[in-house]
């Protein structure tokens, strides 16, 4: 719990503060469960795709739910730029890993567009 939240709860009478803290913890748990579910859906969608590196751009190696990404970035600012953190994250959260092939001709589709090839 953040220091700001602790300070706010300390100003609220005991019984109400306890209920508010319990509700916040319940909401946090629900949010974390939904983020984990979304991450599993992302992993399933990525597993069915054949991805290749794009010459001059590189390759996709992770696909992380936005809420998970921002939570980690809030608690460890700049962590996503740290190769050691990314290696640790991929090892501990394998559903974020994307398998990409070698370089080659790659078509990036935008939602709503049909494949013309």
N, C-alpha and C positions, 0 to 999 in steps of 0.2 A: 504494500500500500504506500502511495506517495506521501511525502511529508505534508504537502498541501492538503491532501484528503484527510490525513490524521489531524491536522490543525482544525479543519472545518468540523470534523466529527467531535473534537474535544469541546467545541462551543455548544454542541447540542446536548440536551439533557440525556442522562445515561440510558434510559430505556429506548428512547427514539434512536440514539446513536448506534446502539447494538443492533436494532432492526435495520437501520440504514446500511451498516457495515455488512450484515448478513445478506441483504438484497444485492449490494454491489458485488460481493463474492459470488453469489449465485449467477448474476449477469455475466461476470467475467468468465466463469466456468462454461456457461452456455456459449459465449462468444468464442472461446477457445475450441470447444467441441465443433462448432460450425466451421471454424477456420480449418480444423483438421479434416473435416468431411469434404470441404471444398478442395483442399490439397490432394486428397485421394482421387477426387473427380478429375482434377488437372492431370494427375499422374496417369489415370486410365486413358484420358483423351490423348495425351502425348505418346503413350505406348502404342497406339494404333497408327501413328503417323511415321512416315519415313522422312527423316530430316538429314540434310547434308550441310556441311559448312559452305558458306558463300565466300567466293574469292574476294579478298579485300575487306571483308567484314568480320569473318570468323565463324564460330559455331555456337549454338545454343547448348549450354551444359547444365543449366538449372532452370526450373520453372517454379516459382514460389508464389503462393497466395499473397495478395496485397496486404492483408491484415497481419500475416506472419512476418512479412518483410518489414513493415513499419514498426511492429512491436520490437523486433531485434534492433532495428536502426535507432529507435528511441532509447533503448537501454544500453546499446553499445554504438554510439554515433560513429559512422564511417566503417562499420564492421564489414559491409559488403565489398569494400575495396581491398580488404585484407585477404590475401590468398590463403593464409593459414586458417582463418575463420571459415572461409568458403570450403576448404578441404574438410574441416571438422564438421561443418554443417551437412555436407553431402554424405559423409560417413554416418552421421547420427540420424539423418532424415532422408533415407534413400528414396522416398516418394518424390523428392524434389529434383532428382537426377534425370537428365534427358540424354538419351543415347543419340548421338549424331554421327553420321558417316563422314567419309572423306569429302574433299571438295568436288564440286561438279556443278552441273547446271541445276539451279534451284529456282523454283517458282514460289514466291511468297504471295499467298492469297489473302485478300481482305475479306472480312465477313460480308456476305451478300453478293459476292462476285462468283461467277461460275468458272470452273477450269475450262479454258478454251483449247487445251492441247489434247 
